[in-house]
Each structure stands twice: as structure tokens, then as C-alpha cells.
Amino acid sequence: MVEVRYKVREVLDKRKIDIFLQQARIGHLGMVDGHLPYVVPLNFVWTNGMLYFHGATGGRRNQVMDENPEVCFTVCEEYGTIPNPVPAKTDTAYMSVMLFGKAQPIVDLDEATHMLQEMMDKYVSGYYNRPLSQQHVDKYRSAVFGGPVQVYRIDPQHITAKENPIEDGRMFKPELS
């Protein structure tokens, strides 16, 4: 596996990576469709060292993962610009994480229900007054059971992370007119 080239920005703190992945809201699922790259932005949940996402059954994404389950999932947050009197040294504050592994469809009803509940808790916390029922999930979840929604899990084989932290007092703030 390819390692991070720019070692000064490498993040090795697993707790920091976990917190980042728990809080970030959008990731990009990279796949190989024959000889072509194919990348899809997704909502996701990071829990217990595994990444979960869901979506409609069928379609290109699922076909590509059925043919080649090896994927890369990338999450990046940009925090602003760090200016420098030398234009070539102006930089961006950010953190990014790349996970490499195999995407696996979840067929276990308990795991699918739990992960869809985790998704709702993350993205619409407090909106619903009761938890998802297994009956509801079973009715709508996977192609295996004829429904329109499939939950996937990535158990990462390799993770890399980088950051260029915010530099207090140096961040660019555009003038408001």
C-alpha cells in the first residue's frame, strides 16, 4: 500500500482520525469500473473501526462494487486559507482521511437496522420520536430481499490521514464590503 509522502502532515493518532470520521458528513467512494475511475459522494457513519453507507439498490455504483468490491473512501474537510507574503507559500488548512478496503453488502437485519439508525442519529438527530423498527428496515433495505435500499460496510485494510492545521491569527478572512 502506498504510504503518505508528505510525512510532516501525516496523522497517526487513531483517536483524532476516529473523531474526524465520526464528525465529517460527506465522503467520496472511489471505485474502478473496468479501466475507469468512478467516484460517488455519500453520507456515511464511522463506528467501531468500520465505515457504513447506504443507497438505492441496483444502479452503476452497486454494479461496479459487485464486479470489484475493492474501494477507496476519502473524507476531507477544508478549514480555510493560510496566507503568506510569498504567494507560492499560501496554503490551505485541512484534514483528510483515505480508507482502503472491500465494500460488503450487509444482509444481517440487526446490523442493517442498527446502521440505518446510526445514520438517522447523525444526520437528523432528534427528528424522529422513535427508533427504526426492523420491520421497516426489512421492508425497504436490500436487493437480496427485493427492497430499494442496501447498506454496505467497509472494514478498512489500510488507512492514511493528513492534515495542515488551522494557524490561529494567520487565517485569511476576506473583507466584507
C-alpha positions in Angstrom: 0.0 0.0 0.0 1.2 3.5 -0.8 2.3 5.5 2.2 1.9 9.2 2.8 4.7 11.1 1.0 4.5 14.4 2.9 5.3 12.9 6.4 5.2 16.3 8.2 1.4 16.3 7.6 0.7 12.6 8.3 -1.7 11.9 11.1 -1.1 8.7 13.1 -3.3 9.5 16.1 -6.1 6.9 15.8 -8.3 8.8 18.2 -8.0 12.0 16.1 -8.9 10.0 13.0 -11.9 8.4 14.7 -13.2 11.8 15.9 -12.7 13.3 12.5 -14.6 10.4 10.7 -17.4 10.5 13.3 -18.0 14.2 12.7 -17.5 14.6 9.0 -20.7 14.5 7.0 -19.7 13.7 3.4 -17.2 11.2 1.9 -16.3 10.1 -1.6 -16.5 6.4 -2.5 -13.9 5.6 -5.2 -14.3 2.5 -7.3 -12.8 1.0 -10.5 -15.3 0.5 -13.3 -13.4 -1.7 -15.8 -10.5 0.6 -16.5 -12.2 3.8 -15.5 -12.4 5.5 -12.1 -15.9 6.1 -10.7 -16.4 8.3 -7.6 -19.7 8.9 -5.7 -20.2 11.4 -2.8 -22.1 9.8 0.1 -23.3 10.2 3.6 -21.7 7.7 6.0 -21.3 6.5 9.5 -17.9 5.6 11.1 -18.3 3.3 14.1 -16.1 0.6 15.8 -13.4 1.0 13.1 -15.8 0.4 10.2 -17.4 2.6 7.7 -21.1 2.2 6.7 -23.1 3.8 3.9 -26.4 3.1 2.2 -28.2 3.8 -1.0 -30.6 2.5 -3.6 -30.1 -1.0 -4.9 -29.2 -1.5 -8.5 -27.6 1.3 -10.4 -24.0 1.8 -11.5 -22.4 2.1 -8.1 -23.7 -1.3 -6.9 -22.9 -3.0 -10.3 -19.3 -1.7 -10.0 -18.9 -2.9 -6.4 -20.4 -6.3 -7.3 -17.7 -6.7 -10.0 -14.9 -5.2 -7.9 -15.5 -4.7 -4.2 -12.1 -3.1 -3.7 -12.8 0.6 -2.9 -11.2 3.8 -1.5 -13.3 6.1 0.7 -12.0 9.6 1.1 -13.1 12.3 3.6 -11.7 15.8 3.5 -12.6 18.9 5.4 -11.2 22.3 4.4 -10.8 24.9 7.2 -9.6 28.0 5.3 -6.7 29.6 3.7 -3.3 30.3 5.4 -1.9 33.4 3.5 1.8 34.1 3.1 3.6 37.1 1.7 5.2 34.7 -0.8 2.2 33.6 -3.0 3.7 30.2 -3.6 3.7 29.5 0.1 0.0 30.3 0.6 -1.7 27.1 1.8 -4.9 25.5 2.9 -5.8 24.3 6.4 -7.4 20.8 6.1 -7.7 17.3 7.3 -8.2 14.3 5.1 -8.5 10.5 5.6 -8.4 7.7 3.0 -9.7 4.2 3.8 -8.9 1.3 1.6 -10.9 -2.0 1.8 -13.7 -4.1 0.3 -17.3 -2.9 0.3 -19.6 -5.6 1.5 -23.4 -5.6 1.4 -25.0 -6.1 4.8 -27.6 -8.9 4.8 -28.0 -9.2 8.6 -31.2 -7.4 9.5 -29.9 -6.4 13.0 -26.7 -4.8 11.6 -28.6 -3.1 8.8 -31.2 -1.7 11.2 -28.6 -0.5 13.7 -26.5 1.2 11.0 -29.6 3.0 9.4 -30.5 4.1 12.9 -26.9 5.4 13.4 -27.3 7.3 10.1 -30.5 8.9 11.3 -29.0 9.8 14.6 -26.1 11.5 12.8 -27.9 13.4 10.1 -31.4 14.1 11.6 -30.8 13.7 15.3 -33.9 14.3 17.3 -36.2 14.5 14.3 -37.9 11.1 14.8 -39.6 10.4 18.1 -38.9 6.6 18.0 -36.2 4.3 16.7 -36.4 2.5 13.4 -38.1 -0.8 13.5 -36.6 -4.0 12.0 -39.9 -4.4 10.1 -39.5 -1.0 8.5 -35.9 -1.8 7.5 -36.7 -5.3 6.3 -39.4 -3.9 4.0 -37.0 -1.3 2.4 -33.4 -2.4 2.8 -31.8 -4.7 0.3 -31.8 -6.2 -3.2 -31.5 -9.6 -1.5 -35.0 -9.1 -0.1 -36.3 -7.1 -3.1 -36.3 -3.7 -1.5 -34.8 -0.4 -2.8 -32.2 0.2 -0.1 -28.8 -1.5 0.5 -26.5 -0.9 3.5 -22.7 -1.5 2.9 -19.8 -1.9 5.2 -16.1 -1.2 4.6 -13.7 -2.9 7.0 -10.6 -0.9 6.2 -7.5 -2.8 5.3 -5.4 0.4 5.3 -6.0 4.0 6.5 -3.9 7.1 5.7 -4.6 10.6 7.1 -3.1 14.0 6.6 -3.7 17.5 8.0 -2.5 21.0 7.8 -3.9 22.5 10.9 -5.5 25.9 11.3 -2.9 28.5 12.3 -4.7 30.9 14.8 -4.1 34.5 13.9 -2.9 33.7 10.4 -6.1 32.5 8.7 -7.3 34.6 5.7 -10.5 36.5 6.4 -11.9 38.3 3.3 -13.0 41.9 3.8 -16.8 42.3 3.8 -18.0 45.1 1.6 
